[in-house]
Every structure is written in structure tokens, then in C-alpha cells.
Amino acid sequence: MKKYLLAVQLDESAQPPSEEELQEQMDLTSKVTAEMQAAGSWVFVGGLLPSPATTVVHPGGGATTMTDGPFAETKEQLGGFWVIECDDLDQALAWADKCALACGAPIEVRPFQDAQWR
């Protein structure tokens, strides 16, 4: 089994969803998460605060500096993610398809490097 990151890409410059639309997205994504759990694919899920809440720690010359906001200036930001465990990329893409439809946002699928997990 391989682990994959399903990253939700949000356009922070777009008009935010209404409370009703947001609740519908939350309901749909909760159903997909429950389906992942039932299938044994779910590892972790998390939503993130908007990018202005970001602090970036920069290394350099044996010390670090910290700056507010995202490192890259881009329209799309990471809004949330799932970590899943699948047999292969095709299975991860099938979950990403369900996630994209549920949250109405693009999903980046990225396999983890082989690593030890707790």
C-alpha cells in the first residue's frame, strides 16, 4: 500500500461560498471521508486556515528568518487535504475524483516518498 496526499487547491481571489454552499461542501466531503474510512483507505484529513495565517521559516547561513504569508505568490493556495492509503495511483485518482466533486475544487494527487510512519 502507498500513501497519497490529496491536496485541495483553493482560489483565494474568488468570491467565498455562501454559508449554505459551505455547509453543503462540508456535508459532501464528510460523506467522502466516511466512505474512505469504511474502505480502509483513510489515514488523515484536515482543513487549513486561509493563507494570511501562514508563517514561513526560511533557512540561511546557519540561522532562520520568519515571514508572514505564503512563500509563493499565487492565486491558488492549499486549502485542506486528505492523506490516504491505496494499492496504486488509479485508486488514489478515483478518490480524488470524489473529493473534487464533493468540495468543488481541484485536487492535486501526490504520492509520498517511501517513509516510515508511526
N, C-alpha and C positions, 0 to 999 in steps of 0.2 A: 504494500500500500504506500502511495506517495501522498504528501501533504501539498495542498494548493492554497494560495491566497486568492480570494475573490474580492477585489477592491472596487468599491462603489465610487465612481468619478462624478462629482457634482460641479455644475457650473454656478459658481457663487455670484456671477454677474446677472444671472437670470432672476426673474421675479420668484420669490419663495412661494411654495404651495400654501394654499389656504389651510386653516385648521382642519377642515373637513377632508381635504385632499391628503394632508399629512397623516391623519388618522387612518384613512383608507390604505395608504402605503405601509404604515406600521402594522396594520392587520394582515395585509398580504405578505409582508416579509416575515412576520411571526409564523404564519402558516408554512412558508417555505422552510424556515428554521426547524419547525416541528417535524416536517417531512424528512429533513436531513437527519434529525435525531433518531427518528424511527428507523431510518435506513442504515444507521450506524456510520454515517459519513461526517456528521457534525463534530467539530473539535471546539470552536470558539466563535463568537460573534461580538462585534462592538460597533457602536456609533461614535463619531467624533464631533467635538465642538467645531464651529467654523474656523477657518484658517487664521483670523486675527488672534485667536487664543494660543497660537503656536509660538514656541521659543526654539530657536536653532542654536545649537552649541557647535562652534567652529574650532577645529584644532589648528594649531600653527606654532612652530617654534617652541615646542615643549609646553605650551600653555593653551588655554581656550579663551574665546570671547563668545558672548551671547548676544543674539539679536532677536527682536520681536518679529513675528510674522513668518510666513513660509520662506524657505530658501529660494525657491524658483518663483519668478513672477509668471503666472499662467492663469488662464481663465478657469481651468478645471482643477479642482482640489480633491484630495482624498476625504470622503465624507463618512465612510464606515467600511466594514469588511467582515468577511467570514473566513475562517480557517477550516478547511475540510480535508478529509482523508478519502482518497479514491483509488481504484485499481489503475486508472490511466487517465490521460488528458481528455479523452472523449467523455468519460463520466463527469469529469470536472466541468467541461463545457456544457453538458446537459444541466448541471446545477446552476451554472452561470446564466443560462438561458432563462431559467425560472426566476432567478434573482433579479435579472434585468427587467423582466415583465412585472415583477412584484413592486420594485421600487421606482420604476420609470426612469432609470439612469443607466449609463454604460457601466459595464462590469469588466475590469481588467483581470484576466486569469494568469497567475504566475506561479509556477511550481517552486517549492522550496528546494534549496540545495540539500543533499543528504546531510542530516544533522541529528544529534541526539536530542530527544525530547524528554522532559520529566514525566 
